[in-house]
Amino acid sequence: WLHQFYYVFGFLFAVFLILVVTCAEITIVMCYFQLCSEDYHWWWRGYLTAGSSGLYLFIYSLVYLSTKMVVVRSISVIMYISYMLIAAYTFFILTGTVGFAACYWFVRTIYGQVKVE
């Protein structure tokens, strides 16, 4: 391990930044399309657009459980599903908050530039 241990955190931070930027960009694009269609109820959709990646994470964990893992006892399955549900919910809250903040910033910026005369 020697010095490779410290590279793990830098790589993890870089992946986290890519996740934040991707969630922000996708939410801004979806919010823009929604505003172009004159639907101004963007609050929850901005949160759910990015937060839906938590749902994907949970569904993928179920697929992984059924295809790759060899689990014998039912308590192991229950614990795995409950821990993955907690992790996916935390991921949902994290990415949803990032998406909402990006969408909020975008809407404030574009409507702040409008000149009312």
C-alpha positions in Angstrom: 0.0 0.0 0.0 2.8 2.4 0.9 1.9 5.7 -0.8 -1.1 4.4 -2.8 -3.4 4.8 0.2 -3.4 8.6 -0.3 -4.2 8.4 -4.0 -7.5 6.7 -3.2 -8.9 9.8 -1.5 -7.9 12.1 -4.4 -9.5 9.8 -6.9 -12.6 9.6 -4.8 -12.8 13.3 -4.5 -12.4 13.7 -8.3 -15.3 11.2 -8.9 -17.4 13.1 -6.4 -16.8 16.3 -8.3 -17.8 14.7 -11.5 -21.0 13.4 -9.9 -21.8 16.9 -8.6 -21.2 18.5 -12.0 -23.1 15.9 -13.9 -26.1 16.1 -11.5 -26.1 19.9 -11.8 -25.9 20.0 -15.6 -28.6 17.4 -16.1 -31.0 19.2 -13.7 -30.3 22.6 -15.3 -31.0 21.2 -18.8 -34.3 19.5 -17.6 -35.3 22.6 -15.8 -34.6 24.7 -18.9 -36.8 22.4 -21.0 -39.6 22.6 -18.4 -39.4 26.4 -18.4 -39.5 26.5 -22.2 -42.8 24.6 -22.1 -44.1 27.2 -19.7 -44.3 24.9 -16.8 -43.1 26.9 -13.8 -43.4 24.2 -11.1 -39.8 23.3 -11.2 -39.1 23.0 -7.5 -39.8 19.3 -6.9 -38.9 18.2 -10.4 -35.5 19.8 -9.9 -35.0 17.8 -6.8 -36.3 14.5 -8.2 -34.4 14.7 -11.5 -31.0 14.4 -9.9 -32.3 12.4 -6.9 -33.6 9.6 -9.2 -30.0 8.3 -9.3 -30.6 7.0 -5.8 -33.4 4.9 -7.1 -31.1 3.6 -9.8 -28.5 2.8 -7.2 -31.1 0.8 -5.2 -32.4 -1.1 -8.2 -28.8 -1.9 -9.3 -28.1 -3.2 -5.8 -31.1 -5.6 -6.1 -29.9 -6.8 -9.5 -26.4 -7.3 -8.0 -27.9 -9.3 -5.1 -29.8 -11.6 -7.4 -27.1 -12.2 -10.0 -23.7 -11.9 -8.4 -24.0 -12.5 -4.7 -24.3 -16.0 -3.1 -26.4 -15.5 0.0 -27.6 -18.5 2.0 -29.4 -17.0 5.0 -32.4 -14.8 4.8 -31.2 -12.4 7.5 -28.2 -11.6 5.3 -30.6 -10.6 2.5 -32.7 -8.5 4.8 -29.6 -6.7 6.2 -28.2 -6.2 2.7 -31.4 -4.7 1.4 -31.9 -2.5 4.4 -28.4 -1.2 4.3 -28.6 -0.5 0.6 -31.9 1.2 1.1 -30.3 3.5 3.6 -27.3 4.1 1.3 -29.6 4.7 -1.7 -31.8 7.1 0.3 -28.7 9.1 1.4 -27.5 9.2 -2.2 -31.0 10.4 -3.2 -30.9 13.2 -0.7 -27.3 14.2 -1.7 -27.9 14.3 -5.4 -31.3 15.8 -5.1 -30.0 18.6 -3.0 -27.2 19.3 -5.5 -29.8 19.2 -8.4 -32.2 21.6 -6.6 -29.4 24.0 -5.7 -28.2 24.1 -9.3 -31.7 24.5 -10.6 -32.4 27.3 -8.1 -29.2 29.1 -9.1 -30.1 28.7 -12.8 -33.6 30.1 -12.4 -32.4 33.0 -10.3 -29.7 33.8 -12.8 -31.9 33.7 -15.9 -34.8 35.7 -14.4 -32.3 38.1 -12.8 -31.2 39.1 -16.2 -34.6 40.0 -17.5 -35.1 43.7 -17.9 -38.6 45.0 -16.9 -39.3 48.4 -18.4 
